[in-house]
Amino acid sequence: MTATGSRMQRTKGYDPEPMDVPPLFQSPPRPLSMVRWLLTKYMWPQSAAWIALAVLVHHVFTPSLERFASLGFDDVGLLWLRNTVMMVLIIGGQHWWLHIRRSQGTEFKYESRWLARNRTSFLFDNQTRDNVFYTLVSGGGIAALYEAIMFRLYANESIPQLSSLWAIGAMTFAVFWIEAVHFYLNHRLLHVDPLYRWAHALHHRNVNTGPWSGIAMHPLEHVLYFSLPFVFLLVPGSPFIATFCLVYLMISPSPSHSGFDRFKVGEGASLHGGDYFHNLHHRYFEVNYGMLLLPLDKWFGSFHDGSIEAHEQMKARRRAAD
């Protein structure tokens, strides 16, 4: 799915072909192509992997719901420990493969340079250690607290709950669309001062991103970012959906922030890796606030498709705003 614009090609770093909005939102809309795009591009393999991971985490590594009927610090601690192990294995594994072992060098890497060391703008003067700290301590902790709160509400039958497996499956798929709106709204809010200076600027120190950069955020931003499950205070959901929301929010940003557009899996073979749409946001700050799934940026005038033409339009907007 590519746009018609000209590809940007930097001397240092990789730029893929320009992208287009999903087929349903093109002119004219193409519903059948949208179904094919959802199944073969969006859901497979990454989105399907997040659902499978959430199933494993919820049914194998999460305490029973009855435990949360009377919530304690130890309950939150268990969920935080589970989150930490999960992120160390999955996010840490990506970081090791791509940035320590450097298994594919800089092939498909958006930025030719590697992650920063001896940089005083980062905690511990090291980008990776900074990112790991905020991800595990603040990110994993706030996600655990929110999940425990939702579990307590479900255990005490205080909020509406789905019982049908088919309904839970449909709502799981709907989470991707709900999150597209949720992320766009809280992300636009975070780009407004003083919230940007207080919180979001910490995440944007990561112009050149790695897997640990995905949720390396200020605690205030984590409070907003992980609030997605609270949609299900009003909309019927389930304990699994609460877990899925948080697993998705914790893990999916790691490949999208990996710094690599594609992951090599063999000689001449590769899989879709990073999110070029969001990488352009880290590079230029005032474009692509949302997700490509639901093109709110296209509708509200902040869309950058990765083409030279879109880049010139962005620079024209900047000049007009000065």
LINRATA-V414731 format. One line per field, one symbol per residue. phi: phi as a letter, one per 30 degrees, with the letter a starting at -180 (. if undefined). psi: psi as a letter, one per 30 degrees, with the letter a starting at -180 (. if undefined). burial: + if it has 24 or more other C-alpha atoms within 12 Angstrom, else -. A space follows every 50 residues. Layout:
phi = ???
psi = ???
burial = ???
This chain:
phi = .cdcddddbddbjccddecbdeedcdcddbeddddddddccddccddddd ddddddddcccceddedcdbdbdddddddddedddedddddddddddccc dhdchcdiddcddcddbhcddceihbdddedddddddddddddddddddd dddddchcbdbdcddddddddeddeddddddedddddddddcddddddbd eddddddccbeddebdbdedddeddddeededdcdebaeddddeeddedd cdddddcdjbdbcdbldibacecdcdededdddbicbhdcbdebdddddc ibdbcicddddddddddddddd
psi = jllflkkkjlfjlkjaklllllefgljlkieeeeeeeeefeeekfeeeee eeeeeeeefegklleefgejkleeeeeeeeeeeeeeeeeeeeeeeeeefe fhfgbgkgkekflllklhjffkkggkeeeeeeeeeeeeeeeeeeeeeeee eeeeeghflkkkfkeeeeeeeeefeeeeeeeeeeefeeefgkkfeeeedf feeffiejlleffehilkeeeeeeegfeffegfekkbleeeeeeeeeeee effeefgffkelkkgljgkllkdljeeeeeefefeglhfblfejieeefg ggkjggleeeeeeeeeeeeff.
burial = -------+-----+++-++++++----------+---+---+---++--+ +++++-++---++-+-++--+---++++++++++-+++-++++++-+++- ---+-++++++--+++-----++---++++++++++++++++++++++++ ++++----+-++-----+--+++-++++++++++++++-++----+--++ +++++++++++++++++++++++++++++++++--+++++++++++++++ +++++++++++++--------+++++++++++++++++++++++++++-- -+++++++-++--+--------
